Amino acid sequence: MCLAIPAEVVELREDETALVEIGGVRKVVSLMLMDGVEAGDYVLVHAGFAIEKVDREEAEKTLAVLEQAAEYGPLYE
């Protein structure tokens, strides 16, 4: 199963990458598939690439649902 996760763009870098934050974890992702991304934007991250902008409210709702799901443990063991 594949899943794209919302992340906040913390810092833009010169090499078409950005530092993003997801639940307190920071990661560098590629911006090669997107234009017009700015620090403070929320993007969907899939396989190391930002693939779409999302609004802050929708991103926060999605992250809250993912946090709740994580409380139940893994889906498969």
C-alpha positions in Angstrom: 0.0 0.0 0.0 1.3 3.5 -0.9 0.5 6.6 1.2 1.3 10.2 0.7 1.8 12.1 4.0 1.2 15.9 4.5 4.4 17.8 5.6 5.1 21.4 6.3 7.9 23.0 4.2 10.4 24.4 6.6 13.2 25.5 4.3 13.7 25.7 0.5 17.1 24.6 -0.8 18.9 25.6 -4.0 19.0 22.0 -5.4 15.3 21.6 -6.0 14.8 20.1 -2.6 13.1 21.3 0.6 13.4 20.5 4.3 10.0 19.4 5.5 8.6 18.4 8.9 6.3 15.6 9.6 5.2 15.0 13.2 8.4 16.5 14.5 10.7 14.6 12.1 12.6 16.6 9.5 13.4 15.2 6.1 14.7 16.5 2.8 12.4 15.8 -0.1 12.6 16.6 -3.8 10.6 19.5 -5.4 11.3 18.3 -9.0 7.6 17.6 -9.6 6.3 20.9 -8.3 6.5 24.7 -8.9 5.7 27.6 -6.6 6.4 25.9 -3.3 7.3 28.3 -0.4 8.3 27.9 3.2 5.2 27.4 5.3 3.3 25.6 2.6 2.0 22.1 3.2 2.7 19.4 0.6 1.9 15.8 0.2 5.1 13.7 0.3 5.3 10.3 -1.5 8.5 8.3 -2.0 10.7 11.3 -1.2 8.9 13.7 -3.6 6.5 16.5 -2.9 3.7 15.8 -5.3 0.9 18.3 -4.4 0.2 21.3 -2.3 -2.6 21.0 0.4 -4.1 23.6 2.6 -3.0 23.8 6.3 -6.4 22.8 7.7 -6.7 19.7 5.5 -3.1 18.7 6.3 -3.7 19.0 10.1 -6.9 16.9 9.9 -5.1 14.2 8.0 -2.1 14.2 10.4 -4.5 13.9 13.3 -6.2 10.9 11.8 -2.8 9.2 11.2 -1.8 9.9 14.8 -5.0 8.2 16.0 -4.5 5.2 13.8 -0.9 4.8 15.1 -2.3 4.5 18.6 -3.9 1.2 17.6 -0.7 -0.3 16.5 0.3 -2.0 13.2 -2.4 -3.1 10.8 -0.5 -6.3 10.0 1.9 -8.4 12.1 
